[in-house]
């Protein structure tokens, strides 16, 4: 029985868990990672089912700055104090790499940084004894003052309709398209797992329908990478060109299975039919995953949200009802759900880095790192322009993480990559929040309509731009008093006169 009370227990040795451990170790914290699998990244041993990642791996960028390269590298995890970091771009040349490459990368990262992981340790119960978390795994118990769940979403999210238990699930469905030859197949869901599954079948199956209650949302329009990616959109082409396959908008009301296959009652949302019964040979449910809260005793079970799929969280990535219980990795997407990038490695790696700063500040009396500079227009402009032209954190976590410039008299403190909602929950008296973000209603604008694009050689004080661009907001005691938009740029380079001079004028007015 392990009796030592650690500072932190981290459950899950995926990308977020091992990065957190590296940062905690560098900070001198006593931690342990518990992992059910036999190696880091256990989830990726199975998913995605068709073994191709849709996280970008753009190795050739033309940049020599490693910070800028991270904007195009969506799979590397961060390492504090590592002068020669391991980068995923050295593991694959493919733009859409194989899942096995990520497994190799995570294993090497964990070994290089000597992450303290206990493999083959499946947590089966979590309880509290006074202020200590006690985790049971087999015959062992592990104790810590604080607990960080980095398990991801491990349970299928299954819609509630009669016959849902009769259909195949994405987690274990046959992935050999030859076994679907000449069959009629219904794929439920409209995310990437559903379209990945459908695209795998469109050459062999006679008919593939992809169905769900909401219209398909395309990532190239919404800028949310969890929406349908072009890589998985082959069936859309075939649907629009009338090649048998189709997209259905509506709800499944019932599934029953007879000798001749599945009979699905489908309520159409945008057709003359109210409810139509359609026969299929196979029905596959690809409706996503959810967090498993069943491990927790009732008195320390985190409150769930969004149809019970995710733990509800504060701006400190802490459970809203269980003090000391924090979250990292894809389950932190609840705080920017279907808006920014916390669901994905290239987003939550920055969230995990910020979480360690939160923990240091709250529990170890270590203030958020900052630099000091004179509170003068030229100085603030220079600091902001320098950051927005290099930062990968604000670029990836657009609108969610921001740099904060706190002004007190003649001095300003510059804090990097702070959760914006954390700033607004405890606002300084006088502060500027710097984000990279898209313009209002950006998802309602056709990105290929050049008429809708803002001019790049004119100042953008009124927020005409829809594409990603820097925004500086001035708050006094939590009240928004002024906003400045730095005009967008095709190359994402904001260092010309049209960017610098209006920003300097803004700081001059506001100071």
Buried (B, 14 or more C-beta within 10 A) or exposed (E): EBEEBBBBBBBBBBBBBBBBBBBBBBBEBBBBBBBBBEBBBBBBEEBBBBEBBBBBBEBEBEEEEEEBBBBBBBBBBBBBEEEEBBBBBEBBEEBEBBBBBBBBBBBBBBEBBEBBBBBEBEBEEBBBEEEBBBBBBEEEBBBBBBBBBBBBBBEBBBBEBEBBEEBBBBBEBEBEBEEBEEBBBBBBBBBBBBBBBBBBBBEBBBBBBBBBBEEBBBBEBBBBBBBBBEBBBBBBEBBEEEEEBBBBBBBBBBBEEEEEBBBBBBBBEEEEEEEBEBEBBBBBBBBBBBBEBEBBEEEBBBEBBBEEBBBBBBBBBBBEEBEBBBBBBBBBBBBBBEBBBBBBBBBBBBBBBBBBBBBBBBBEEEEBEBEEBEBBBEBBBBBBBEBBBBBBBBBBBBBBBBBBBBBEEEEBBBBBBBBBBBBBEEBBEBBBBBBBBBBEEBBEBEBEEEEBBBEBEEBBBEBBBBBBBBBBBBBBEEEEEEBBBBBBBEEBEBEEEBBBEBBBBBBEEBB
